[in-house]
Amino acid sequence: MKQQEGHRGIGLYIIIILLVVVLWYLSTQRQEPTFTMQKLDNAIAEKTISAVTIEQNTEVPTGTIYITLKNGSRYMMYVSDVNKIEEKLGENGIVYSVTDVPRDGWMNTLLPMLIVAAVMIVIMMMFMSSQRGAGMGGGSNARMMNFGKAGAKLTGKEDVKTRFSDVAGLKEEKAELEEVVDFLKDPEKYTKVGARIPKGVLLVGPPGTGKTLLAKAVSGEAGVPFFTISGSDFVEMFVGVGASRVRDLFAEAKKNAPCIVFIDEIDAVARRRGAGLGGSHDEREQTLNQMLVEMDGFGVNEGIIVMAATNRVDILDPAIMRPGRFDRKVFVGRPDIGGREEILNVHAKNKPLSDDVDLPELARTTAGFTGADLENLLNEAAINAAKENRVFINGEDIKKSFVKVGLGTEKKSKIISDKEKKITAYHESGHAILFHVLPDVGPVYSVSIIPTGNGAAGYTMPLPEKDEMFLTKSKMLQDIEVSLGGRIAEDLIFGEITTGASQDIKTATKTARDMVMKYGMSDNIGTINYNTDDDEVFLGRDLAHARGYGEKVATAIDKEVKKIIKECYDEAERILKENMDILHKSAELLLEKEKISGEEFEALFEQ
């Protein structure tokens, strides 16, 4: 920061010097208005000329005439023949003086050039100094001058503060990585028995599950330097730059061994080769080839551990996954109920909570949330508390943030007609009744007809009671029935359908198609996987991709999907007709209160 302020001060002085030079130069120029030959003849005839000075060039009869009139005005005129002017003035008895055209002195010629040269030298010195400073700090200017440098951020072992105790909800993952930590602390213990520590550890999992945090914790526990770089930092539009950056990264790592090199979002550079249009050997593939060579190049137990994170392990090149490169894969999944409670306790450590905030209950109701989701949930609750000028977070803040994180901010000020409100109330009530009645879904957490930030006119939020490792066929069928519940309620009550169920229909269709094509849950189609969407991210492969089944199978799949949707529609319609009185009561309550809790909704069934 001080260096930048110094550069700004020098730049200001340079600007001032340039302005002074320009003003001085302009002040030395004589700026009399010009005269014409016609005006000169008129002035001679009218005898209004007081004095004339002729500045004549020595080599040629050209020059400049300065004319002073009797009223004090002064003019100048360039002439091509001074002799004719002298004859004209002599004939009319006008006294004139003749001098040589003044020569520019060294002050006029040499000094401006010296000043400009000095300013250029100062600017170059400043630029070179900033390059050296940026190179030491790893700034963007250094990367401009040094395209081949990796630009990885190096965190010294004393600066890595993260420990395993800071990582909550990942017990098995931490246990698996403790071997790496132990090796970095005491490598001789492993080399004595001929053990080979993994060269690379790939952290795989959904976004927000704590992969980067886990890598930092390994570095902090081992007490070694930590290099961090993103996969996209390698790829540049200039050919060969990515490979050069890979070489530079591993060269720096060898100088600082033992150390950890962490490559975030490695799928940006390690994507499967031959997947581009025409299978071309592009810049990304060159970079990947260099990375494969470098990971084979350093010794087995040199003390360099390469860790990488991705949420798309399916698109990585097989060569980088083989033993000797990334030979250990650690899956960092979404936390279970115990892990979520640990994560909530960590993020709530510095947040004052009221007595009505029950973190174990919140952990139970946030099934499917990642660590980043939970942190965001508590942060939104804290923001809401501060907005209402409270110094603590209460249960209502948690409920509001729960809806905001899951569905977007409620738009209570949006004006909606009574007809649309009524349609939305019956639509959401249809979803809610099926959530309540069907055994494998629900129960209902909240029902609302307040529009949300994601464009929905209302929402029905279920409350998962347990974490699910897999889905059953009956659960997927019930999910389809719930999705269709809103459309069915609209049709039963109003005899007309709206576009409000478009997302529900899309969800139901996808679930039914997955049942048939991916999970083999259709008796007519059989237990065969017809899903061909795995390689959609590869444009070249997708263009040349042929479907793995014929037209008859495609027709049979379409018929089976339609059959599943029809059966679920009929079953959901039967349930809603049996609970028609609840449907009316729920819609009336929603129109009255706009938003009802799960307890209020369940009370309708008890009545």
Secondary structure, 3 states (H helix, E strand, C coil): CHHHHHHHHHHHHHHHHHHHHHHHHHHHCCCCCECCHHHHHHHHHHCCEEEEEEEECCCCCCEEEEEEECCCCEEEEEECCHHHHHHHHHHCCCCEEEEECCCCCHHHHHHHHHHHHHHHHHHHHHHHHHHHHHHHHCCHHHHHHCCCCCCCEEECCCCCCCCHHHCCCCHHHHHHHHHHHHHHHCCHHHHCCCCCCCCEEEEECCCCCCHHHHHHHHHHHHCCCEEEEEHHHCCCCCCCHHHHHHHHHHHHHHHCCCEEEEEECHHHCCECCCCCHHHCCCHHHHHHHHHHHHHHHCCCCCCEEEEEEECCHHHECHHHHCCCCCCEEEECCCCCHHHHHHHHHHHCCCCCECCCCCHHHHHHHCCCCCHHHHHHHHHHHHHHHHHCCCCCECHHHHHHHHHHHHHCCCCCCCCCCHHHHHHHHHHHHHHHHHHHHCCCCCCEEEEECCCCCCCCCCEEEECCCCCCCCCCHHHHHHHHHHHHHHHHHHHHHHCCCCHHHHHHHHHHHHHHHHHHHCCCCCCCCCCCCCCCCCCCCCHHHHHCCCCCCCHHHHHHHHHHHHHHHHHHHHHHHHHHHHCHHHHHHHHHHHHHHCEEEHHHHHHHHHC
